Amino acid sequence: MKRYGSLWSEVTAFENLLQASRQAQQGKRYRPNVLAFNYNLEGELLRLQTELRQKTYAPGGYKTFVIRDPKSRLISAAPYRDRVVHHALCNIIIPLIERTFIHDTYANRVGYGTHRALARFTEFARSSRYVLQCDIRKYFPSIDLTILKELLHRKIKCQDTLWLIDRIIDGSNNQGEEVEYFPNDTLLTPIQRRKGLPIGNLTSQFFANVYLNGFDHFVKEQLKARQYLRYVDDFALFSSDRPFLVDARLAIEAYLTQLRLRLHPIKSQLFETRRGANFVGFRVLPDRIRVRNDNLRRSRDRCRQLQRDYTARKLSLSELVQRLQSWEAHLLHGDTHRLRRRLFDQLIFTPPPEPRFLKISVKYTPEWDL
């Protein structure tokens, strides 16, 4: 197994930090914290570089909020300067470690994504009779930080880079108090082992892929699953041999126990592909691909919000068109011709009212010349 060293000079190079700041501000350029950082950009980056090289860098506190889309998720937002560090680290280590990923893992990878995953899922579903579709229960809050560090230390031997990785992982905030026991645990084991990564971090998204990389290879190389793919914690095995998938599920549950993870008891099911399967917001059927009802409902809610924002001048016409084109491009990956016509025919965007100016009539008086 190849381990990578001598990475620290690349991670802390000013050019890399500058590139990281550009990446971190994409879509957030005019937020107050970004504007404040960019006001003295060179000075802020030099200060970060000094803190990293002198090992005095410490992550700041997280801001947390809950989103419901549709289920509740705790989102943790790191301070902006920490997000710059996350990008600087990932710029260097992702290209090295990603080489070890299997082809059919699609989340948080450049050139992959949901639509490519959907196409592969559809290909497998229409060539196999059965699918074992699984979801890991509370994946991000359940990631064991000690195991994660061990996996990353197997890939990287640069001690300075490992120091930063450990610093970021140890700086993660609490993701929940749920206690779970696994084989050979003592009464205090779940309390003594820290777990959970903040979903909002770029590093968390990458580390989540690293955490299940060994599992991906186990499914492909030891279980000999020819048709397998994963998107974050949602994965599926396809086969026309039902007993193979029954045995595979038992082996998968045993392997995930080593990572202190469990399958979701309801979302993990073995069934015939002809019944249709839900994946990345679509429902894949033998003869067509439909948009899931909950995904469609959320999209309609977003469109209503776009209508309000456009009328209230919170959104320009060009921004509105860009949002609608993006949504339509997403729908094009399903058999949605009639749906798109019906939805877009119903959308009426009222232009914002013209600004009104108060007319003031002023009468000249000779006293003004004094």
Secondary structure, DSSP 8 states (H G I E B T S, - for coil): ---B---HHHHT-HHHHHHHHHHHTTT-TTSHHHHHHHHTHHHHHHHHHHHHHTT-------EEEEEESSSEEEEEE--HHHHHHHHHHHHHHHHHHGGGS-TTB-TT-TT-SHHHHHHHHHHHHTT-SEEEEEEBTTHHHH-BHHHHHHHHHHHB--HHHHHHHHHHHHT-----------TT--TTHHHHS-B---TT-HHHHHHHHHHTHHHHHIIIIIS--SEEEEETTEEEEEES-HHHHHHHHHHHHHHHHHTT--B-TTT-EEEEGGG-EEETTEEE-SS-EEE-HHHHHHHHHHHHHHHHHHHTTSS-HHHHHHHHHHHHHHHTTSS-HHHHHHHHHH-------------------GGGG-
